[in-house]
């Protein structure tokens, strides 16, 4: 189910930090494209952007891959 970014991140700076961390950690073309697409959507819609749990999980996975 999708909800808005603001529903997951009351402090929107935390989401922006997650996006930047994911951009820096992306290790494949697919991950780079995924993060760039998420960033573009965020720039367009801001905190009202819809994000699914799967998308959020993927961003966190990109950041936390070792």
C-alpha positions as CSV (number, residue, x, y, z in Angstrom):
1,X,0.0,0.0,0.0
2,X,1.2,3.5,-0.8
3,X,1.2,6.4,1.5
4,X,2.7,9.9,1.4
5,X,6.4,10.5,2.2
6,X,5.3,12.8,5.1
7,X,3.4,9.8,6.6
8,X,6.7,8.0,7.0
9,X,9.0,10.9,7.7
10,X,7.5,13.7,9.9
11,X,10.9,15.4,9.6
12,X,11.2,15.6,5.8
13,X,15.0,16.1,6.1
14,X,15.2,12.4,7.1
15,X,13.7,11.4,3.7
16,X,16.0,13.8,1.8
17,X,19.0,12.3,3.7
18,X,17.8,8.7,2.8
19,X,17.6,9.7,-0.9
20,X,21.1,11.2,-0.8
21,X,22.5,8.2,1.1
22,X,20.8,5.8,-1.5
23,X,22.2,7.9,-4.4
24,X,25.7,7.6,-2.9
25,X,25.4,3.9,-2.2
26,X,23.8,2.7,-5.4
27,X,25.9,-0.1,-6.8
28,X,24.2,-0.9,-10.1
29,X,22.7,0.8,-13.0
30,X,19.2,-0.3,-11.9
31,X,19.7,1.1,-8.4
32,X,21.0,4.4,-9.8
33,X,18.0,4.7,-12.1
34,X,15.6,3.7,-9.2
35,X,17.0,6.4,-6.9
36,X,17.1,9.0,-9.6
37,X,13.5,8.3,-10.4
38,X,12.5,8.6,-6.8
39,X,14.4,11.8,-6.4
40,X,12.8,13.3,-9.6
41,X,9.3,12.3,-8.2
42,X,10.2,13.9,-4.9
43,X,11.3,17.1,-6.5
44,X,8.0,17.2,-8.4
45,X,5.6,16.3,-5.6
46,X,7.6,17.0,-2.4
47,X,6.3,15.6,0.9
48,X,3.0,14.7,-0.8
49,X,4.7,12.2,-3.1
50,X,3.3,8.7,-2.7
51,X,5.7,6.0,-1.8
52,X,5.0,2.3,-1.4
53,X,6.4,0.1,1.4
54,X,8.3,-1.8,-1.2
55,X,9.9,1.4,-2.6
56,X,10.9,2.5,0.9
57,X,12.3,-1.0,1.7
58,X,14.4,-0.8,-1.5
59,X,15.8,2.6,-0.6
60,X,16.8,1.3,2.8
61,X,18.2,-1.9,1.3
62,X,20.4,0.2,-1.1
63,X,21.7,2.3,1.8
64,X,22.4,-0.7,4.1
65,X,24.0,-3.1,1.6
66,X,27.5,-4.0,2.6
